[in-house]
Amino acid sequence: MKSQHHTTLPKGRDIPFLLLGIMGIGSSGPLIAKSIMPIPTLIFWRNLGGALIMAPFAIANGEWKVRSNRGAIKLSALAGFLLALHFIGFFGAMRFTSVAAGTALASIQPIFAALYMRIKGAHISTQSFGGMFLAFLSLFLITGVDFAISTRAFLGDLFGIACGALSAAYVIIGSKVQKSLSTSTYTTICYGTCAVTSLVISVVTRTSLFHFPLVQWIYLVGLILGAQILGHTLFNLTLKRVSPVVVSLIVFFEVPVSAVIAWFWLHQKPPVGTWPGIVGLLIGCAIFVLRND
């Protein structure tokens, strides 16, 4: 794998797709924080909705009937399982710590993605490792601030870090699978598997799937149309042409979008000490990926 491929910026129609994707996923943190639905329930309905929207397109192209696609279909299901674990981590972060801190810690996704590419043979420069060091120092600053506030906030930080690693795995698999499957087939299987996984968790833990106020279902529809369709689906679509490392890097912009929405809508103003950590984390991750030459 040549490093240049993993630092080439998007162009053409992928640019508006990614911009819409940023707005979509940027809305997810505040909506999750506002929702009172149990985490497995929220994951189930969100992904079931996404799968049902994409399913007609997947059925129409009929790729699931082709024997040679079975391996890619299995990988799509694996991506869905990892996506479910990612959502548990992300939703947990939104519930236990601030939206700004949780999304910032989840944004270490490109470091995990780039390290995987390094293992597969891509070059990682000295500057990139310097960026990673800065990112991890910033990570400890954020978690340190939250630990000083409460153990609950610190637990939210751990959820955020875990979901960053899981998201990197999900994005890398999606990039590989969509070399042979269309985005509609991949996302239908991926979201469907994620929904089934969260449904099993809901049944085992006896979590309620119904009986919530109308406003909670409105928040859910917002999650499906914004974060799931505009966010995840458009990002998955660009993975057919854009490196998973670059897509992961662009997800950084979810942090300021979510933070601004949470500030004005939820009145969440993170502690002063959190802001330097967030800025350092974003700069460190950017250096790590963009100076990979």
Secondary structure, DSSP 8 states (H G I E B T S, - for coil): --GGGGT----TTHHHHHHHHHHHHHTHHHHHHH--S-HHHHHHHHHHHHHHHHHHHHHHHTGGG-GGGHHHHHHHHHHHHHHHHHHHHHHHHHHHS-HHHHHHHHTTHHHHHHHHHHHTT----HHHHHHHHHHHHHHHHHHHHHHHH-HHHHHHHHHHHHHHHHHHHHHHHHHHHTTTS-HHHHHHHHHHHHHHHHHHHHHHTT---S---HHHHHHHHHIIIIIIIIIIIHHHHHTTTS-HHHHHHHGGGHHHHHHHHIIIII-----TTHHHHHHHHHHHHHHHHHT--
